[in-house]
Amino acid sequence: MVVKTLSSPFGGLVRTRTMIALRLLGSSFPRELSRVLVTPVSAVSRALAGLERDALVAGRLVGRTRVCTLNPAYFAKHQLDAYLSRLADADHELREQTDRLRRRPRRAGKPL
């Protein structure tokens, strides 16, 4: 018997994993999320657009890059954070991917 550890409560697996990744990362942009989720950028962008329409995600332009976060004005923000944290506990692979992600630039001239 196969036990399904991750459901799709937000309408689809990409939408759900995108929400979990945003919870773990704090804020991100579509290309970074697609690398973390190992999903095409178009699918992540489509998921983010739907989540923005549902007011779960807030996006803003920083230069030419659209940075997305969980909507801080969402009426059930605390409950949503708690729920996404529980979902993240079930997805060990995604948690490892986000932990390995380098979030700041390397020092100039530093060897790889």
Secondary structure as a PSIPRED ss2 file (coil, helix, strand):
# PSIPRED VFORMAT (PSIPRED V4.0)

   1 M C   1.000  0.000  0.000
   2 V C   1.000  0.000  0.000
   3 V C   1.000  0.000  0.000
   4 K C   1.000  0.000  0.000
   5 T C   1.000  0.000  0.000
   6 L C   1.000  0.000  0.000
   7 S C   1.000  0.000  0.000
   8 S C   1.000  0.000  0.000
   9 P C   1.000  0.000  0.000
  10 F C   1.000  0.000  0.000
  11 G C   1.000  0.000  0.000
  12 G C   1.000  0.000  0.000
  13 L H   0.000  1.000  0.000
  14 V H   0.000  1.000  0.000
  15 R H   0.000  1.000  0.000
  16 T H   0.000  1.000  0.000
  17 R H   0.000  1.000  0.000
  18 T H   0.000  1.000  0.000
  19 M H   0.000  1.000  0.000
  20 I H   0.000  1.000  0.000
  21 A H   0.000  1.000  0.000
  22 L H   0.000  1.000  0.000
  23 R H   0.000  1.000  0.000
  24 L H   0.000  1.000  0.000
  25 L H   0.000  1.000  0.000
  26 G C   1.000  0.000  0.000
  27 S E   0.000  0.000  1.000
  28 S E   0.000  0.000  1.000
  29 F C   1.000  0.000  0.000
  30 P H   0.000  1.000  0.000
  31 R H   0.000  1.000  0.000
  32 E H   0.000  1.000  0.000
  33 L H   0.000  1.000  0.000
  34 S H   0.000  1.000  0.000
  35 R H   0.000  1.000  0.000
  36 V H   0.000  1.000  0.000
  37 L H   0.000  1.000  0.000
  38 V C   1.000  0.000  0.000
  39 T C   1.000  0.000  0.000
  40 P C   1.000  0.000  0.000
  41 V H   0.000  1.000  0.000
  42 S H   0.000  1.000  0.000
  43 A H   0.000  1.000  0.000
  44 V H   0.000  1.000  0.000
  45 S H   0.000  1.000  0.000
  46 R H   0.000  1.000  0.000
  47 A H   0.000  1.000  0.000
  48 L H   0.000  1.000  0.000
  49 A H   0.000  1.000  0.000
  50 G H   0.000  1.000  0.000
  51 L H   0.000  1.000  0.000
  52 E H   0.000  1.000  0.000
  53 R H   0.000  1.000  0.000
  54 D C   1.000  0.000  0.000
  55 A C   1.000  0.000  0.000
  56 L C   1.000  0.000  0.000
  57 V E   0.000  0.000  1.000
  58 A E   0.000  0.000  1.000
  59 G E   0.000  0.000  1.000
  60 R E   0.000  0.000  1.000
  61 L E   0.000  0.000  1.000
  62 V E   0.000  0.000  1.000
  63 G C   1.000  0.000  0.000
  64 R C   1.000  0.000  0.000
  65 T E   0.000  0.000  1.000
  66 R E   0.000  0.000  1.000
  67 V E   0.000  0.000  1.000
  68 C E   0.000  0.000  1.000
  69 T E   0.000  0.000  1.000
  70 L E   0.000  0.000  1.000
  71 N C   1.000  0.000  0.000
  72 P C   1.000  0.000  0.000
  73 A C   1.000  0.000  0.000
  74 Y C   1.000  0.000  0.000
  75 F C   1.000  0.000  0.000
  76 A C   1.000  0.000  0.000
  77 K H   0.000  1.000  0.000
  78 H H   0.000  1.000  0.000
  79 Q H   0.000  1.000  0.000
  80 L H   0.000  1.000  0.000
  81 D H   0.000  1.000  0.000
  82 A H   0.000  1.000  0.000
  83 Y H   0.000  1.000  0.000
  84 L H   0.000  1.000  0.000
  85 S H   0.000  1.000  0.000
  86 R H   0.000  1.000  0.000
  87 L H   0.000  1.000  0.000
  88 A H   0.000  1.000  0.000
  89 D H   0.000  1.000  0.000
  90 A H   0.000  1.000  0.000
  91 D C   1.000  0.000  0.000
  92 H H   0.000  1.000  0.000
  93 E H   0.000  1.000  0.000
  94 L H   0.000  1.000  0.000
  95 R H   0.000  1.000  0.000
  96 E H   0.000  1.000  0.000
  97 Q H   0.000  1.000  0.000
  98 T H   0.000  1.000  0.000
  99 D H   0.000  1.000  0.000
 100 R H   0.000  1.000  0.000
 101 L C   1.000  0.000  0.000
 102 R C   1.000  0.000  0.000
 103 R C   1.000  0.000  0.000
 104 R C   1.000  0.000  0.000
 105 P C   1.000  0.000  0.000
 106 R C   1.000  0.000  0.000
 107 R C   1.000  0.000  0.000
 108 A C   1.000  0.000  0.000
 109 G C   1.000  0.000  0.000
 110 K C   1.000  0.000  0.000
 111 P C   1.000  0.000  0.000
 112 L C   1.000  0.000  0.000
